[in-house]
Amino acid sequence: MPKTPAGIPHSILTDHRIVTSKDESLAEEAYHLTTPELPDLVHVDALPGTKDQIPPLTLLRAYGELAISDPQYARSYLNIVDQLAQTNPDDHAVLSALAWREFGRNTPEAIAWPSRSGWKG
């Protein structure tokens, strides 16, 4: 679909700063967006003045995506996997995460994990 000119400058439609070069630093406020509940993530569409209540399955997906490219998120990912193994043990995303965790351990027990877990594939 071809672009049509809106006739409105981009700066009028945005309220964020666009970094123009890789050497330019972010605004100071960008470094203070985490919360005690989410010390390593920023909840972009959080409602101001309310407690963050992100569903654990959403956190599993977020940490899973981040841990692939940045190992600092692996511990948070594994913590949420352990939590969800107790609360949502039959969820497909949780079962997949548990299987990958066991596979990463690279032990004979890990190979047998699907049958031990009751997974029916």
C-alpha positions as CSV (number, residue, x, y, z in Angstrom):
1,M,0.0,0.0,0.0
2,P,1.6,3.3,-1.0
3,K,2.2,5.9,1.7
4,T,0.1,9.0,1.5
5,P,1.4,12.3,3.0
6,A,-0.4,13.2,6.2
7,G,0.4,16.9,6.0
8,I,1.3,16.8,9.7
9,P,4.9,17.0,10.9
10,H,6.1,13.9,12.7
11,S,7.2,15.9,15.7
12,I,3.6,17.0,16.4
13,L,2.4,13.4,16.6
14,T,5.1,12.2,19.0
15,D,6.1,13.0,22.5
16,H,9.4,11.1,22.7
17,R,12.9,12.0,21.8
18,I,14.5,10.3,18.8
19,V,18.2,9.6,19.2
20,T,19.9,10.7,16.1
21,S,23.3,9.0,16.4
22,K,24.6,5.9,18.1
23,D,27.0,8.0,20.2
24,E,24.2,10.2,21.6
25,S,23.0,9.1,25.1
26,L,19.5,8.6,26.2
27,A,17.6,11.1,28.3
28,E,18.2,10.7,32.0
29,E,14.6,9.7,32.7
30,A,15.2,6.6,30.5
31,Y,17.4,5.2,33.2
32,H,14.7,5.5,36.0
33,L,11.8,3.6,34.4
34,T,12.1,0.3,36.3
35,T,10.1,-0.6,39.4
36,P,10.8,-2.8,42.5
37,E,8.3,-5.3,41.0
38,L,10.1,-5.3,37.6
39,P,13.7,-4.3,38.4
40,D,15.0,-5.4,34.9
41,L,12.0,-4.6,32.7
42,V,10.1,-1.5,31.8
43,H,6.3,-1.7,31.6
44,V,5.8,0.7,28.8
45,D,2.0,1.0,29.0
46,A,1.7,0.9,32.8
47,L,-1.0,3.0,34.4
48,P,0.6,5.8,36.5
49,G,-0.2,5.4,40.2
50,T,-1.2,1.8,40.0
51,K,0.6,-1.4,41.1
52,D,2.1,-3.3,38.2
53,Q,0.3,-6.6,37.8
54,I,1.7,-8.3,34.7
55,P,0.5,-11.9,34.2
56,P,3.3,-14.4,34.8
57,L,2.8,-16.0,31.4
58,T,3.5,-12.6,29.8
59,L,6.6,-12.3,31.9
60,L,7.7,-15.8,30.8
61,R,7.4,-14.7,27.1
62,A,9.2,-11.4,27.7
63,Y,12.1,-12.9,29.6
64,G,12.3,-15.8,27.2
65,E,12.7,-13.4,24.3
66,L,15.2,-11.3,26.1
67,A,17.3,-14.2,27.4
68,I,18.0,-15.4,23.9
69,S,20.1,-12.3,23.1
70,D,21.1,-11.2,26.6
71,P,22.1,-13.8,29.2
72,Q,21.5,-11.3,32.1
73,Y,17.7,-12.2,31.8
74,A,18.2,-15.9,32.0
75,R,18.0,-16.0,35.9
76,S,14.7,-14.0,35.8
77,Y,13.4,-16.4,33.0
78,L,14.3,-19.5,35.0
79,N,12.7,-18.0,38.2
80,I,9.4,-17.4,36.3
81,V,9.6,-20.9,34.8
82,D,9.9,-22.4,38.3
83,Q,7.0,-20.2,39.6
84,L,4.7,-21.2,36.6
85,A,5.6,-24.9,37.0
86,Q,3.8,-24.7,40.3
87,T,0.9,-22.5,39.3
88,N,0.3,-23.4,35.6
89,P,1.9,-26.8,35.1
90,D,-0.4,-27.8,32.1
91,D,0.1,-24.6,30.1
92,H,1.8,-25.3,26.7
93,A,4.2,-22.4,27.1
94,V,5.2,-23.5,30.6
95,L,5.7,-27.1,29.4
96,S,7.9,-25.9,26.5
97,A,10.0,-23.8,28.9
98,L,10.4,-26.7,31.3
99,A,11.4,-29.0,28.5
100,W,14.0,-26.4,27.2
101,R,15.3,-25.9,30.7
102,E,15.8,-29.7,31.1
103,F,17.3,-30.0,27.6
104,G,19.8,-27.3,28.5
105,R,21.0,-29.3,31.4
106,N,22.2,-32.0,29.0
107,T,21.9,-34.9,31.3
108,P,20.4,-38.4,30.7
109,E,17.5,-37.4,33.1
110,A,16.7,-34.4,30.9
111,I,16.2,-36.7,27.9
112,A,13.6,-38.7,29.8
113,W,11.9,-35.5,31.1
114,P,8.9,-35.5,28.7
115,S,7.8,-39.0,29.8
116,R,8.5,-38.2,33.5
117,S,6.4,-35.0,33.3
118,G,3.4,-36.7,31.9
119,W,3.7,-34.8,28.7
120,K,1.7,-36.4,25.9
121,G,3.1,-34.5,23.0
